[in-house]
Amino acid sequence: MRLSRLFTAAALLLAAASAFAQKKIEPYIPESDLPDAVLCVPAPPADPSSEFDRDIMRYMWGKQQRKDPSRLGMAVRDAVWNLDTTLVILSEHFGLKVSKEGTPEIYEVLTRGVTTIEAIRFKPKAHYFRTRPFAYFGEPSIFPQDDEWLAMEGSYPSGHTIRAWACAMLMAQIAPQAAEAVYARAWAMGESRVISGCHWQSDVDASRPVASIGFVHLQTSEEFQKQMKKARKEYQQLVSK
């Protein structure tokens, strides 16, 4: 598939996301009550350091992966910043197509749960304000039209990876039998951020434990636990038909 076709497909996905924009999603726990990820996980690798050398090697690896049309296409799809798109991607491995109309209880716990967890990224992004790989090397990412505004947001940790991993953890809580499949796809979504040139490997690596910290804290919400029970019941009813 040509790059131009990939970018056209991404543009259509973004247009669709805008056309069906969601109203503001209410989190189960406000951002101010989440653990401070700056105090929970180490700072990104210093430049220079052996850890940063690995980041550079993985950036070069990512550029090589772009030569595979199939993997590049996956990275383009994974880059769409729209929660419904993430749900559609992971639904392919969840065992049910998730939608507001078809699976209302599951949809609510996933959208509100992910929205709660992913807010944990704001403090470390602002605190470290790490330069993104494409900006560091003065090269375009796979979405050059977005590079200017992306460069204005910190690279560490990766919001896309936190979102994907949070969604996978919630799906695995709803349906443990789907855990391997959803985790494997969510892992690939994180690697897509390295392939895109938008994140360092260490950004992605830190994002999974950061998401897990938010996930564990989410379990303290009684409202979440009540909705999770409804979602698990809905899942069992639908898959048993």
C-alpha positions in Angstrom: 0.0 0.0 0.0 1.4 3.4 -1.0 2.1 6.0 1.7 -0.4 8.4 0.2 -3.2 5.8 0.5 -2.2 5.2 4.1 -2.4 8.9 4.9 -5.8 9.1 3.1 -7.1 6.2 5.2 -5.9 7.9 8.3 -7.5 11.2 7.3 -10.8 9.4 6.8 -10.6 7.8 10.2 -9.9 11.2 11.8 -12.8 12.7 9.9 -15.1 10.0 11.1 -13.9 10.5 14.6 -14.7 14.2 14.4 -18.1 13.5 12.9 -19.1 11.3 15.8 -17.3 13.2 18.5 -18.3 12.1 22.0 -19.5 14.4 24.7 -17.1 14.8 27.6 -16.6 11.5 29.4 -16.9 11.6 33.2 -14.0 9.8 34.9 -14.6 7.6 37.9 -11.8 9.3 39.8 -10.6 12.9 39.1 -7.0 13.3 37.9 -6.1 15.1 41.1 -6.8 11.9 43.1 -4.6 9.6 40.9 -1.1 8.7 42.0 1.6 11.1 40.7 3.4 9.1 38.0 6.4 11.4 38.4 6.9 9.9 41.9 6.2 6.4 40.8 8.4 5.7 37.8 12.0 6.7 36.9 12.8 9.7 34.7 13.4 9.1 31.0 17.0 8.1 30.0 19.6 10.9 30.1 21.3 11.9 26.9 23.9 10.5 26.7 23.5 7.2 28.4 23.5 3.5 27.4 19.7 3.5 27.9 19.4 6.4 25.5 21.6 4.5 23.0 18.9 1.8 23.0 16.3 4.4 22.3 18.2 5.5 19.3 18.7 2.0 18.1 14.9 1.4 18.4 14.1 4.5 16.6 16.2 3.2 13.7 14.4 -0.1 14.0 11.1 1.7 13.7 12.2 3.4 10.5 13.0 0.0 9.0 9.6 -1.4 10.0 7.9 1.4 8.0 9.2 -0.4 4.8 6.7 -3.2 5.5 3.4 -1.9 4.1 1.3 -4.1 6.5 3.1 -2.9 9.6 3.1 0.7 8.5 -0.6 0.4 7.9 -1.1 -0.9 11.4 0.9 2.0 12.8 -1.2 4.5 10.9 -4.4 3.0 12.2 -3.1 2.8 15.7 -2.1 6.5 15.6 -5.7 7.7 15.4 -6.4 9.5 18.7 -10.0 8.6 19.2 -11.2 6.3 22.0 -13.9 4.6 19.8 -11.2 3.7 17.3 -9.1 2.1 20.1 -12.2 0.1 21.2 -12.8 -1.0 17.6 -9.2 -2.2 17.2 -9.1 -4.2 20.4 -12.7 -5.4 20.0 -11.3 -7.6 17.1 -9.5 -9.6 19.8 -12.0 -9.2 22.7 -14.7 -11.6 21.4 -17.4 -8.9 21.0 -17.8 -5.8 18.9 -18.0 -3.0 21.5 -20.3 -0.1 20.8 -22.5 2.3 22.7 -25.6 0.8 21.2 -24.8 -2.9 21.1 -22.9 -3.2 24.4 -23.9 -0.2 26.5 -22.7 -1.6 29.9 -19.3 -2.6 28.5 -19.0 0.6 26.5 -19.6 2.7 29.6 -17.1 0.9 31.8 -14.4 1.0 29.1 -14.8 4.6 28.1 -15.1 5.9 31.6 -12.4 3.5 32.9 -9.9 4.4 30.2 -10.6 8.1 30.6 -9.8 7.8 34.3 -6.6 5.9 33.8 -5.1 7.8 30.9 -5.3 11.1 32.9 -2.3 9.9 34.8 -0.1 10.9 31.9 -0.5 14.6 32.2 1.9 15.2 35.1 4.9 13.4 33.8 4.4 14.8 30.3 4.5 18.3 31.6 7.2 17.6 34.2 9.8 16.1 31.8 8.6 17.7 28.5 10.8 15.2 26.6 11.6 15.9 23.0 10.0 13.5 20.6 12.3 11.4 18.4 11.3 12.9 15.1 12.0 16.4 16.5 15.3 15.2 18.0 16.6 14.0 14.7 14.9 16.8 12.6 13.1 14.2 10.5 9.3 13.8 9.8 7.2 11.2 11.6 4.7 9.1 9.6 2.3 12.0 10.1 4.4 15.1 9.1 1.2 17.2 9.1 0.9 16.7 12.8 4.6 17.1 13.8 4.4 20.8 14.7 1.7 20.3 17.4 3.1 17.0 18.6 6.4 18.6 19.2 4.7 20.9 21.7 3.7 18.0 23.9 6.1 16.0 26.0 7.1 12.5 24.7 7.3 10.7 28.1 5.2 8.7 28.6 3.1 7.7 25.6 -0.6 8.6 25.8 -1.5 6.2 23.0 0.3 3.3 24.8 -1.4 4.1 28.1 -4.8 4.2 26.4 -4.2 0.9 24.7 -2.9 -0.8 27.7 -5.6 0.6 30.0 -8.3 -0.7 27.6 -6.6 -4.1 27.4 -6.5 -4.4 31.2 -10.2 -3.5 31.4 -11.2 -5.9 28.6 -9.2 -8.7 30.4 -11.0 -7.9 33.6 -14.4 -8.3 31.8 -13.3 -11.4 29.9 -10.2 -13.2 31.3 -10.4 -15.7 28.4 -9.6 -12.9 26.0 -6.6 -11.6 28.0 -3.8 -13.0 25.8 -5.3 -11.7 22.6 -6.1 -8.2 23.8 -2.7 -7.8 25.6 -0.8 -8.9 22.5 -2.6 -6.3 20.3 -2.3 -3.6 22.8 1.5 -4.3 23.0 1.7 -3.9 19.2 -0.1 -0.6 19.5 2.7 0.6 21.8 5.3 -0.5 19.3 3.4 1.4 16.6 4.4 4.6 18.4 8.1 3.8 18.0 7.5 2.9 14.3 5.7 6.2 13.8 8.7 8.1 15.1 6.5 9.9 17.7 7.8 8.1 20.8 11.1 6.6 22.1 11.0 3.0 23.2 11.6 4.1 26.8 8.4 6.2 26.5 6.4 3.2 25.5 8.1 0.9 28.1 7.2 3.3 30.9 3.7 3.7 29.7 2.5 0.2 30.5 3.4 0.3 34.3 2.1 3.8 34.4 -1.2 2.6 33.0 -1.2 -0.3 35.5 -0.8 2.1 38.4 -3.9 4.0 37.2 -5.7 0.7 36.7 -5.1 -0.5 40.2 -6.2 2.8 41.6 -9.4 2.6 39.5 -10.3 -0.5 41.4 -10.9 1.6 44.6 -13.9 3.3 43.0 -17.2 1.7 44.1 -19.0 3.2 41.1 -16.5 1.5 38.8 -16.9 -1.8 40.5 -20.7 -1.7 40.2 -20.4 -0.9 36.5 -17.8 -3.6 36.0 -20.2 -6.2 37.3 -22.8 -5.0 34.8 -20.3 -5.2 32.0 -19.2 -8.7 32.9 -22.8 -9.9 33.1 -23.5 -8.3 29.7 -20.5 -9.9 28.1 -21.5 -13.4 29.4 -25.0 -13.0 28.2 -23.9 -11.9 24.7 -21.3 -14.5 24.1 -23.5 -17.3 25.3 -26.2 -16.5 22.7 
